[in-house]
Amino acid sequence: MAFVSFDLAVFAMDDSADAVAVPAMFERCRSGSHVEGEFDHRIVGFYERVRATFPDRPPYGPDSPWMSTPLAVGIDHVFMNLSFSRCTPAIEVIGNLAKEYRLALWDPQSGDAYLPEA
């Protein structure tokens, strides 16, 4: 049986970020060019809340949305690899938490960036 997955990422960016800056930040983080420093409080809050609902460390429930664990966390981002067949509840939680913590949400498959509302 083949498992289909897809990625989502959230980023702590300043209010001047636009739809061009989000994929550029994704590429920078993915390439390993990480900025040093303290974790952004928005990333910490997002990560703690998303993993409280969908743990990224054992024991996992049978409906875990993650294809790769633990989640990839940096000071300014969280990368998530989700199972297509088990993602629906997680997508809603991720979207709501991204809004709550004013994080940019990036879908690299579609190239869509969802920016925090001003």
Steps between C-alpha positions, in 0.01 A plus 500: 500500500636841405471786742448847360630794695529874469676779682392814680716756675439794730733795542537780751549802277467872552191688391665616176522141367326435172421202279849520344685500833331181627634257236841668522504436874392140441793444263743667741387284791483182293854553373629516858577872500347551840514820695649459848324635805212443735183323395223736395223478760242452223679188374527362854129557564397351166719192541389430855132531409516297178691216666261503798226411252709282265811370682817478293669260743388153612253380591316596182133440452381303199368822345828691524522735203882500491704311241829620648572560867601684700393815323785712364517808721729801470505831680267650239321205338331161531504257206229233495476192276139374509326184386249590232252241627508622863555874465156664506473565878865606516466751215220676685702514823815617316309774317327624814823502703690676220237777510500515880880529519521730195720261303534477124380163369668356190377218277801409282294266282264773379735793554238673713599727787247597764608812684380617841220751475604857571 
